[in-house]
Amino acid sequence: MTQLLSLSDRPTAVLASNDLTAIGALRAINRAVFHVPRDISLVGFDDIELCQCTQPPLTAIRLSRVELGQKAFDALYRSLEGQSGNGEEITVSTTLVLRQSTATVNRAWR
């Protein structure tokens, strides 16, 4: 995040690979004296409980851990039975949980 903030053409939004990474990015943004979401929107992935406790509360992409576990088990089972080919694509449904870490683009700050 620190490297992204040092770019002359900074991003207006960042999607982190998981919520803990997004929380670390939030800390880096605050340390660099930028503000979420005014200067940069931030989205996590997982929607852990801690997302509701950050300042501002973190927008996140939620996925069903039950569905993820079931699909992972099914894929493993098919693989062990020789029923799965290489490169199988498996999708898991997601939901965007809007909180206060996202806003419209503020082009003036870039």
N, CA, C and O atoms as CSV, one atom per row, in Angstrom:
chain,resi,resn,atom,element,x,y,z
A,1,MET,N,N,0.820,-1.181,0.000
A,1,MET,CA,C,0.000,0.000,0.000
A,1,MET,C,C,0.862,1.242,0.000
A,1,MET,O,O,0.545,2.228,-0.665
A,2,THR,N,N,1.945,1.196,0.739
A,2,THR,CA,C,2.861,2.334,0.796
A,2,THR,C,C,3.406,2.646,-0.594
A,2,THR,O,O,3.519,3.814,-0.965
A,3,GLN,N,N,3.739,1.626,-1.355
A,3,GLN,CA,C,4.241,1.835,-2.726
A,3,GLN,C,C,3.150,2.428,-3.616
A,3,GLN,O,O,3.427,3.320,-4.418
A,4,LEU,N,N,1.931,1.949,-3.486
A,4,LEU,CA,C,0.835,2.490,-4.291
A,4,LEU,C,C,0.604,3.966,-3.977
A,4,LEU,O,O,0.348,4.763,-4.879
A,5,LEU,N,N,0.695,4.323,-2.711
A,5,LEU,CA,C,0.471,5.714,-2.315
A,5,LEU,C,C,1.589,6.640,-2.777
A,5,LEU,O,O,1.388,7.849,-2.892
A,6,SER,N,N,2.768,6.076,-3.042
A,6,SER,CA,C,3.887,6.903,-3.488
A,6,SER,C,C,3.886,7.146,-4.999
A,6,SER,O,O,4.697,7.929,-5.495
A,7,LEU,N,N,2.993,6.491,-5.732
A,7,LEU,CA,C,2.915,6.679,-7.178
A,7,LEU,C,C,2.405,8.076,-7.507
A,7,LEU,O,O,1.602,8.642,-6.766
A,8,SER,N,N,2.875,8.628,-8.624
A,8,SER,CA,C,2.372,9.938,-9.033
A,8,SER,C,C,0.912,9.838,-9.484
A,8,SER,O,O,0.156,10.799,-9.347
A,9,ASP,N,N,0.515,8.689,-10.017
A,9,ASP,CA,C,-0.864,8.457,-10.431
A,9,ASP,C,C,-1.465,7.412,-9.485
A,9,ASP,O,O,-1.629,6.251,-9.862
A,10,ARG,N,N,-1.792,7.827,-8.257
A,10,ARG,CA,C,-2.285,6.920,-7.229
A,10,ARG,C,C,-3.644,6.334,-7.601
A,10,ARG,O,O,-4.441,6.985,-8.276
A,11,PRO,N,N,-3.907,5.108,-7.163
A,11,PRO,CA,C,-5.233,4.524,-7.421
A,11,PRO,C,C,-6.301,5.239,-6.601
A,11,PRO,O,O,-6.016,5.814,-5.550
A,12,THR,N,N,-7.513,5.194,-7.091
A,12,THR,CA,C,-8.636,5.768,-6.349
A,12,THR,C,C,-9.340,4.708,-5.513
A,12,THR,O,O,-10.180,5.031,-4.674
A,13,ALA,N,N,-8.997,3.435,-5.743
A,13,ALA,CA,C,-9.597,2.338,-4.991
A,13,ALA,C,C,-8.651,1.148,-4.977
A,13,ALA,O,O,-7.870,0.944,-5.907
A,14,VAL,N,N,-8.736,0.367,-3.908
A,14,VAL,CA,C,-7.918,-0.846,-3.772
A,14,VAL,C,C,-8.808,-1.969,-3.262
A,14,VAL,O,O,-9.562,-1.795,-2.305
A,15,LEU,N,N,-8.712,-3.124,-3.913
A,15,LEU,CA,C,-9.368,-4.345,-3.456
A,15,LEU,C,C,-8.264,-5.250,-2.915
A,15,LEU,O,O,-7.407,-5.708,-3.671
A,16,ALA,N,N,-8.286,-5.504,-1.631
A,16,ALA,CA,C,-7.259,-6.342,-0.999
A,16,ALA,C,C,-7.618,-7.813,-1.141
A,16,ALA,O,O,-8.783,-8.165,-1.324
A,17,SER,N,N,-6.610,-8.663,-1.056
A,17,SER,CA,C,-6.816,-10.107,-1.227
A,17,SER,C,C,-7.579,-10.723,-0.057
A,17,SER,O,O,-8.175,-11.790,-0.203
A,18,ASN,N,N,-7.566,-10.065,1.096
A,18,ASN,CA,C,-8.352,-10.513,2.248
A,18,ASN,C,C,-8.538,-9.338,3.202
A,18,ASN,O,O,-7.935,-8.282,3.009
A,19,ASP,N,N,-9.350,-9.510,4.206
A,19,ASP,CA,C,-9.668,-8.418,5.119
A,19,ASP,C,C,-8.483,-7.976,5.962
A,19,ASP,O,O,-8.314,-6.782,6.208
A,20,LEU,N,N,-7.662,-8.917,6.409
A,20,LEU,CA,C,-6.508,-8.532,7.219
A,20,LEU,C,C,-5.534,-7.681,6.413
A,20,LEU,O,O,-4.942,-6.742,6.945
A,21,THR,N,N,-5.366,-8.003,5.141
A,21,THR,CA,C,-4.526,-7.186,4.270
A,21,THR,C,C,-5.150,-5.803,4.094
A,21,THR,O,O,-4.434,-4.801,4.094
A,22,ALA,N,N,-6.453,-5.737,3.948
A,22,ALA,CA,C,-7.146,-4.450,3.822
A,22,ALA,C,C,-6.978,-3.621,5.094
A,22,ALA,O,O,-6.821,-2.403,5.016
A,23,ILE,N,N,-7.007,-4.252,6.247
A,23,ILE,CA,C,-6.816,-3.539,7.508
A,23,ILE,C,C,-5.391,-2.988,7.577
A,23,ILE,O,O,-5.181,-1.870,8.048
A,24,GLY,N,N,-4.422,-3.759,7.113
A,24,GLY,CA,C,-3.043,-3.261,7.030
A,24,GLY,C,C,-2.926,-2.100,6.057
A,24,GLY,O,O,-2.196,-1.142,6.313
A,25,ALA,N,N,-3.644,-2.182,4.937
A,25,ALA,CA,C,-3.651,-1.092,3.960
A,25,ALA,C,C,-4.284,0.154,4.565
A,25,ALA,O,O,-3.812,1.267,4.330
A,26,LEU,N,N,-5.332,-0.022,5.331
A,26,LEU,CA,C,-5.993,1.094,6.005
A,26,LEU,C,C,-5.018,1.802,6.940
A,26,LEU,O,O,-4.989,3.031,7.005
A,27,ARG,N,N,-4.241,1.036,7.644
A,27,ARG,CA,C,-3.232,1.612,8.545
A,27,ARG,C,C,-2.184,2.396,7.755
A,27,ARG,O,O,-1.800,3.495,8.155
A,28,ALA,N,N,-1.723,1.839,6.640
A,28,ALA,CA,C,-0.724,2.532,5.812
A,28,ALA,C,C,-1.293,3.829,5.238
A,28,ALA,O,O,-0.597,4.842,5.169
A,29,ILE,N,N,-2.545,3.791,4.832
A,29,ILE,CA,C,-3.198,4.989,4.289
A,29,ILE,C,C,-3.281,6.065,5.372
A,29,ILE,O,O,-2.990,7.233,5.110
A,30,ASN,N,N,-3.669,5.684,6.560
A,30,ASN,CA,C,-3.753,6.646,7.668
A,30,ASN,C,C,-2.384,7.216,8.017
A,30,ASN,O,O,-2.260,8.417,8.259
A,31,ARG,N,N,-1.365,6.379,8.046
A,31,ARG,CA,C,-0.005,6.842,8.352
A,31,ARG,C,C,0.514,7.819,7.301
A,31,ARG,O,O,1.299,8.715,7.613
A,32,ALA,N,N,0.075,7.645,6.060
A,32,ALA,CA,C,0.500,8.523,4.971
A,32,ALA,C,C,-0.347,9.797,4.926
A,32,ALA,O,O,-0.216,10.603,4.004
A,33,VAL,N,N,-1.200,9.970,5.909
A,33,VAL,CA,C,-2.062,11.145,6.066
A,33,VAL,C,C,-3.052,11.295,4.902
A,33,VAL,O,O,-3.390,12.409,4.503
A,34,PHE,N,N,-3.504,10.170,4.373
A,34,PHE,CA,C,-4.614,10.153,3.431
A,34,PHE,C,C,-5.831,9.647,4.197
A,34,PHE,O,O,-5.707,9.145,5.314
A,35,HIS,N,N,-6.992,9.780,3.596
A,35,HIS,CA,C,-8.217,9.395,4.286
A,35,HIS,C,C,-9.049,8.431,3.437
A,35,HIS,O,O,-9.213,8.607,2.230
A,36,VAL,N,N,-9.563,7.415,4.114
A,36,VAL,CA,C,-10.493,6.460,3.518
A,36,VAL,C,C,-11.884,6.890,3.959
A,36,VAL,O,O,-12.088,7.075,5.158
A,37,PRO,N,N,-12.820,7.054,3.096
A,37,PRO,CA,C,-12.828,6.852,1.652
A,37,PRO,C,C,-12.617,8.134,0.836
A,37,PRO,O,O,-12.630,8.084,-0.394
A,38,ARG,N,N,-12.425,9.273,1.496
A,38,ARG,CA,C,-12.329,10.528,0.746
A,38,ARG,C,C,-11.232,10.472,-0.323
A,38,ARG,O,O,-11.459,10.877,-1.463
A,39,ASP,N,N,-10.049,9.975,0.038
A,39,ASP,CA,C,-8.925,9.955,-0.891
A,39,ASP,C,C,-8.794,8.644,-1.654
A,39,ASP,O,O,-8.379,8.622,-2.812
A,40,ILE,N,N,-9.148,7.578,-1.002
A,40,ILE,CA,C,-9.023,6.254,-1.627
A,40,ILE,C,C,-10.055,5.311,-1.009
A,40,ILE,O,O,-10.195,5.248,0.212
A,41,SER,N,N,-10.767,4.588,-1.854
A,41,SER,CA,C,-11.726,3.587,-1.378
A,41,SER,C,C,-10.986,2.280,-1.130
A,41,SER,O,O,-10.009,1.967,-1.809
A,42,LEU,N,N,-11.457,1.533,-0.163
A,42,LEU,CA,C,-10.781,0.298,0.225
A,42,LEU,C,C,-11.814,-0.802,0.441
A,42,LEU,O,O,-12.821,-0.602,1.120
A,43,VAL,N,N,-11.547,-1.976,-0.151
A,43,VAL,CA,C,-12.447,-3.124,-0.033
A,43,VAL,C,C,-11.631,-4.344,0.382
A,43,VAL,O,O,-10.570,-4.614,-0.180
A,44,GLY,N,N,-12.132,-5.070,1.361
A,44,GLY,CA,C,-11.512,-6.316,1.788
A,44,GLY,C,C,-12.216,-7.508,1.160
A,44,GLY,O,O,-13.168,-7.355,0.395
A,45,PHE,N,N,-11.736,-8.688,1.495
A,45,PHE,CA,C,-12.327,-9.916,0.962
A,45,PHE,C,C,-12.372,-10.949,2.071
A,45,PHE,O,O,-11.323,-11.347,2.579
A,46,ASP,N,N,-13.535,-11.385,2.451
A,46,ASP,CA,C,-13.848,-12.409,3.459
A,46,ASP,C,C,-15.004,-11.941,4.321
A,46,ASP,O,O,-15.912,-12.716,4.619
A,47,ASP,N,N,-14.979,-10.677,4.724
A,47,ASP,CA,C,-15.955,-10.079,5.630
A,47,ASP,C,C,-15.882,-10.703,7.015
A,47,ASP,O,O,-16.873,-11.219,7.533
A,48,ILE,N,N,-14.689,-10.647,7.608
A,48,ILE,CA,C,-14.528,-11.095,8.990
A,48,ILE,C,C,-15.194,-10.077,9.918
A,48,ILE,O,O,-15.409,-8.930,9.525
A,49,GLU,N,N,-15.515,-10.481,11.122
A,49,GLU,CA,C,-16.207,-9.618,12.092
A,49,GLU,C,C,-15.465,-8.306,12.337
A,49,GLU,O,O,-16.095,-7.272,12.560
A,50,LEU,N,N,-14.148,-8.338,12.298
A,50,LEU,CA,C,-13.335,-7.163,12.575
A,50,LEU,C,C,-13.599,-6.019,11.595
A,50,LEU,O,O,-13.320,-4.863,11.916
A,51,CYS,N,N,-14.125,-6.315,10.421
A,51,CYS,CA,C,-14.424,-5.277,9.422
A,51,CYS,C,C,-15.376,-4.223,9.974
A,51,CYS,O,O,-15.308,-3.056,9.588
A,52,GLN,N,N,-16.247,-4.625,10.860
A,52,GLN,CA,C,-17.220,-3.701,11.433
A,52,GLN,C,C,-16.596,-2.798,12.496
A,52,GLN,O,O,-17.196,-1.799,12.892
A,53,CYS,N,N,-15.401,-3.144,12.955
A,53,CYS,CA,C,-14.765,-2.423,14.059
A,53,CYS,C,C,-13.679,-1.454,13.614
A,53,CYS,O,O,-13.191,-0.672,14.430
A,54,THR,N,N,-13.286,-1.483,12.342
A,54,THR,CA,C,-12.252,-0.563,11.879
A,54,THR,C,C,-12.842,0.831,11.740
A,54,THR,O,O,-14.059,1.014,11.772
A,55,GLN,N,N,-11.959,1.811,11.586
A,55,GLN,CA,C,-12.422,3.175,11.395
A,55,GLN,C,C,-11.856,3.707,10.092
A,55,GLN,O,O,-10.658,3.982,10.031
A,56,PRO,N,N,-12.647,3.865,9.060
A,56,PRO,CA,C,-14.077,3.589,8.995
A,56,PRO,C,C,-14.340,2.082,8.850
A,56,PRO,O,O,-13.434,1.325,8.500
A,57,PRO,N,N,-15.569,1.653,9.118
A,57,PRO,CA,C,-15.905,0.243,8.909
A,57,PRO,C,C,-15.618,-0.162,7.465
A,57,PRO,O,O,-15.927,0.578,6.530
A,58,LEU,N,N,-15.028,-1.337,7.293
A,58,LEU,CA,C,-14.502,-1.786,6.004
A,58,LEU,C,C,-15.559,-2.456,5.117
A,58,LEU,O,O,-16.202,-3.423,5.525
A,59,THR,N,N,-15.723,-1.934,3.917
A,59,THR,CA,C,-16.531,-2.598,2.904
A,59,THR,C,C,-15.808,-3.894,2.546
A,59,THR,O,O,-14.581,-3.910,2.443
A,60,ALA,N,N,-16.555,-4.974,2.356
A,60,ALA,CA,C,-15.910,-6.260,2.084
A,60,ALA,C,C,-16.766,-7.114,1.163
A,60,ALA,O,O,-17.976,-6.923,1.039
A,61,ILE,N,N,-16.100,-8.050,0.531
A,61,ILE,CA,C,-16.784,-9.059,-0.266
A,61,ILE,C,C,-16.915,-10.301,0.606
A,61,ILE,O,O,-15.919,-10.868,1.056
A,62,ARG,N,N,-18.148,-10.710,0.835
A,62,ARG,CA,C,-18.435,-11.862,1.692
A,62,ARG,C,C,-18.630,-13.099,0.832
A,62,ARG,O,O,-19.271,-13.046,-0.217
A,63,LEU,N,N,-18.074,-14.203,1.284
A,63,LEU,CA,C,-18.359,-15.470,0.644
A,63,LEU,C,C,-18.763,-16.473,1.716
A,63,LEU,O,O,-18.353,-16.363,2.871
A,64,SER,N,N,-19.558,-17.436,1.325
A,64,SER,CA,C,-20.024,-18.446,2.259
A,64,SER,C,C,-18.900,-19.434,2.534
A,64,SER,O,O,-18.435,-20.129,1.630
A,65,ARG,N,N,-18.472,-19.489,3.775
A,65,ARG,CA,C,-17.418,-20.439,4.136
A,65,ARG,C,C,-17.929,-21.877,4.031
A,65,ARG,O,O,-17.166,-22.796,3.732
A,66,VAL,N,N,-19.228,-22.061,4.280
A,66,VAL,CA,C,-19.833,-23.393,4.143
A,66,VAL,C,C,-19.776,-23.827,2.682
A,66,VAL,O,O,-19.366,-24.948,2.381
A,67,GLU,N,N,-20.186,-22.943,1.773
A,67,GLU,CA,C,-20.150,-23.268,0.342
A,67,GLU,C,C,-18.716,-23.504,-0.120
A,67,GLU,O,O,-18.452,-24.435,-0.881
A,68,LEU,N,N,-17.788,-22.660,0.338
A,68,LEU,CA,C,-16.379,-22.822,-0.035
A,68,LEU,C,C,-15.847,-24.171,0.427
A,68,LEU,O,O,-15.185,-24.877,-0.333
A,69,GLY,N,N,-16.139,-24.528,1.677
A,69,GLY,CA,C,-15.684,-25.812,2.206
A,69,GLY,C,C,-16.293,-26.993,1.463
A,69,GLY,O,O,-15.599,-27.968,1.173
A,70,GLN,N,N,-17.587,-26.913,1.152
A,70,GLN,CA,C,-18.258,-27.989,0.426
A,70,GLN,C,C,-17.668,-28.173,-0.962
A,70,GLN,O,O,-17.409,-29.299,-1.388
A,71,LYS,N,N,-17.457,-27.067,-1.669
A,71,LYS,CA,C,-16.907,-27.156,-3.022
A,71,LYS,C,C,-15.464,-27.650,-3.007
A,71,LYS,O,O,-15.051,-28.390,-3.900
A,72,ALA,N,N,-14.700,-27.246,-2.003
A,72,ALA,CA,C,-13.322,-27.728,-1.880
A,72,ALA,C,C,-13.312,-29.235,-1.609
A,72,ALA,O,O,-12.520,-29.972,-2.197
A,73,PHE,N,N,-14.198,-29.688,-0.714
A,73,PHE,CA,C,-14.298,-31.120,-0.424
A,73,PHE,C,C,-14.714,-31.893,-1.676
A,73,PHE,O,O,-14.124,-32.926,-1.994
A,74,ASP,N,N,-15.722,-31.397,-2.380
A,74,ASP,CA,C,-16.190,-32.072,-3.595
A,74,ASP,C,C,-15.076,-32.173,-4.634
A,74,ASP,O,O,-14.907,-33.213,-5.270
A,75,ALA,N,N,-14.320,-31.093,-4.804
A,75,ALA,CA,C,-13.219,-31.094,-5.781
A,75,ALA,C,C,-12.141,-32.099,-5.376
A,75,ALA,O,O,-11.612,-32.824,-6.220
A,76,LEU,N,N,-11.823,-32.138,-4.102
A,76,LEU,CA,C,-10.828,-33.090,-3.611
A,76,LEU,C,C,-11.312,-34.520,-3.815
A,76,LEU,O,O,-10.546,-35.384,-4.241
A,77,TYR,N,N,-12.563,-34.764,-3.517
A,77,TYR,CA,C,-13.139,-36.100,-3.683
A,77,TYR,C,C,-13.098,-36.524,-5.153
A,77,TYR,O,O,-12.700,-37.644,-5.472
A,78,ARG,N,N,-13.516,-35.610,-6.050
A,78,ARG,CA,C,-13.486,-35.933,-7.482
A,78,ARG,C,C,-12.060,-36.207,-7.953
A,78,ARG,O,O,-11.830,-37.093,-8.776
A,79,SER,N,N,-11.116,-35.449,-7.432
A,79,SER,CA,C,-9.714,-35.635,-7.801
A,79,SER,C,C,-9.202,-37.005,-7.340
A,79,SER,O,O,-8.511,-37.699,-8.086
A,80,LEU,N,N,-9.545,-37.383,-6.111
A,80,LEU,CA,C,-9.115,-38.677,-5.580
A,80,LEU,C,C,-9.761,-39.840,-6.334
A,80,LEU,O,O,-9.168,-40.913,-6.444
A,81,GLU,N,N,-10.958,-39.632,-6.847
A,81,GLU,CA,C,-11.672,-40.657,-7.607
A,81,GLU,C,C,-11.276,-40.662,-9.082
A,81,GLU,O,O,-11.756,-41.489,-9.856
A,82,GLY,N,N,-10.400,-39.735,-9.464
A,82,GLY,CA,C,-9.969,-39.647,-10.862
A,82,GLY,C,C,-11.010,-39.030,-11.771
A,82,GLY,O,O,-10.948,-39.211,-12.987
A,83,GLN,N,N,-11.962,-38.309,-11.213
A,83,GLN,CA,C,-13.053,-37.725,-11.997
A,83,GLN,C,C,-12.813,-36.261,-12.358
A,83,GLN,O,O,-13.653,-35.636,-13.006
A,84,SER,N,N,-11.704,-35.726,-11.953
A,84,SER,CA,C,-11.466,-34.297,-12.173
A,84,SER,C,C,-10.279,-34.099,-13.097
A,84,SER,O,O,-9.240,-34.740,-12.943
A,85,GLY,N,N,-10.448,-33.204,-14.057
A,85,GLY,CA,C,-9.352,-32.880,-14.955
A,85,GLY,C,C,-8.557,-31.696,-14.440
A,85,GLY,O,O,-8.957,-31.032,-13.484
A,86,ASN,N,N,-7.440,-31.440,-15.075
A,86,ASN,CA,C,-6.641,-30.278,-14.698
A,86,ASN,C,C,-7.345,-28.996,-15.113
A,86,ASN,O,O,-8.017,-28.952,-16.144
A,87,GLY,N,N,-7.190,-27.969,-14.320
A,87,GLY,CA,C,-7.737,-26.671,-14.670
A,87,GLY,C,C,-9.222,-26.519,-14.455
A,87,GLY,O,O,-9.850,-25.669,-15.086
A,88,GLU,N,N,-9.790,-27.307,-13.596
A,88,GLU,CA,C,-11.216,-27.187,-13.314
A,88,GLU,C,C,-11.497,-25.838,-12.649
A,88,GLU,O,O,-10.798,-25.441,-11.717
A,89,GLU,N,N,-12.513,-25.146,-13.129
A,89,GLU,CA,C,-12.906,-23.866,-12.543
A,89,GLU,C,C,-14.105,-24.070,-11.632
A,89,GLU,O,O,-15.111,-24.659,-12.025
A,90,ILE,N,N,-13.979,-23.578,-10.421
A,90,ILE,CA,C,-15.044,-23.710,-9.431
A,90,ILE,C,C,-15.421,-22.307,-8.974
A,90,ILE,O,O,-14.545,-21.510,-8.637
A,91,THR,N,N,-16.696,-22.000,-8.957
A,91,THR,CA,C,-17.137,-20.679,-8.522
A,91,THR,C,C,-17.853,-20.767,-7.178
A,91,THR,O,O,-18.511,-21.757,-6.860
A,92,VAL,N,N,-17.704,-19.709,-6.413
A,92,VAL,CA,C,-18.355,-19.578,-5.115
A,92,VAL,C,C,-19.098,-18.252,-5.135
A,92,VAL,O,O,-18.536,-17.235,-5.541
A,93,SER,N,N,-20.333,-18.248,-4.708
A,93,SER,CA,C,-21.108,-17.010,-4.734
A,93,SER,C,C,-20.578,-16.019,-3.693
A,93,SER,O,O,-20.104,-16.405,-2.624
A,94,THR,N,N,-20.673,-14.734,-4.037
A,94,THR,CA,C,-20.192,-13.668,-3.167
A,94,THR,C,C,-21.259,-12.586,-3.035
A,94,THR,O,O,-22.199,-12.508,-3.827
A,95,THR,N,N,-21.087,-11.761,-2.019
A,95,THR,CA,C,-21.968,-10.628,-1.770
A,95,THR,C,C,-21.116,-9.440,-1.365
A,95,THR,O,O,-20.208,-9.577,-0.546
A,96,LEU,N,N,-21.400,-8.276,-1.930
A,96,LEU,CA,C,-20.703,-7.061,-1.537
A,96,LEU,C,C,-21.404,-6.476,-0.315
A,96,LEU,O,O,-22.599,-6.184,-0.355
A,97,VAL,N,N,-20.656,-6.308,0.765
A,97,VAL,CA,C,-21.177,-5.735,2.000
A,97,VAL,C,C,-20.659,-4.305,2.089
A,97,VAL,O,O,-19.498,-4.071,2.423
A,98,LEU,N,N,-21.533,-3.358,1.788
A,98,LEU,CA,C,-21.137,-1.952,1.779
A,98,LEU,C,C,-21.103,-1.389,3.191
A,98,LEU,O,O,-22.069,-1.478,3.948
A,99,ARG,N,N,-19.952,-0.806,3.517
A,99,ARG,CA,C,-19.815,-0.073,4.771
A,99,ARG,C,C,-19.270,1.313,4.409
A,99,ARG,O,O,-19.607,1.838,3.348
A,100,GLN,N,N,-18.454,1.904,5.246
A,100,GLN,CA,C,-18.045,3.289,4.992
A,100,GLN,C,C,-16.652,3.475,4.399
A,100,GLN,O,O,-16.141,4.595,4.412
A,101,SER,N,N,-16.017,2.425,3.881
A,101,SER,CA,C,-14.669,2.588,3.331
A,101,SER,C,C,-14.659,2.793,1.819
A,101,SER,O,O,-13.598,2.751,1.196
A,102,THR,N,N,-15.816,3.010,1.234
A,102,THR,CA,C,-15.892,3.266,-0.205
A,102,THR,C,C,-16.735,4.514,-0.465
A,102,THR,O,O,-17.672,4.828,0.270
A,103,ALA,N,N,-16.361,5.218,-1.549
A,103,ALA,CA,C,-17.087,6.430,-1.937
A,103,ALA,C,C,-16.832,6.676,-3.415
A,103,ALA,O,O,-16.067,5.948,-4.049
A,104,THR,N,N,-17.466,7.691,-3.958
A,104,THR,CA,C,-17.229,8.058,-5.349
A,104,THR,C,C,-15.826,8.636,-5.488
A,104,THR,O,O,-15.229,9.089,-4.512
A,105,VAL,N,N,-15.313,8.615,-6.701
A,105,VAL,CA,C,-13.946,9.060,-6.987
A,105,VAL,C,C,-13.789,10.555,-6.733
A,105,VAL,O,O,-14.605,11.368,-7.167
A,106,ASN,N,N,-12.719,10.891,-6.020
A,106,ASN,CA,C,-12.336,12.284,-5.794
A,106,ASN,C,C,-11.104,12.548,-6.656
A,106,ASN,O,O,-9.982,12.348,-6.192
A,107,ARG,N,N,-11.284,12.981,-7.870
A,107,ARG,CA,C,-10.174,13.143,-8.808
A,107,ARG,C,C,-9.210,14.251,-8.418
A,107,ARG,O,O,-8.073,14.255,-8.890
A,108,ALA,N,N,-9.615,15.176,-7.587
A,108,ALA,CA,C,-8.757,16.304,-7.218
A,108,ALA,C,C,-7.521,15.866,-6.435
A,108,ALA,O,O,-6.473,16.502,-6.547
A,109,TRP,N,N,-7.614,14.825,-5.668
A,109,TRP,CA,C,-6.493,14.432,-4.792
A,109,TRP,C,C,-5.361,13.742,-5.532
A,109,TRP,O,O,-4.230,13.719,-5.046
A,110,ARG,N,N,-5.644,13.185,-6.687
A,110,ARG,CA,C,-4.662,12.392,-7.424
A,110,ARG,C,C,-3.548,13.278,-7.855
A,110,ARG,O,O,-2.604,12.815,-8.495
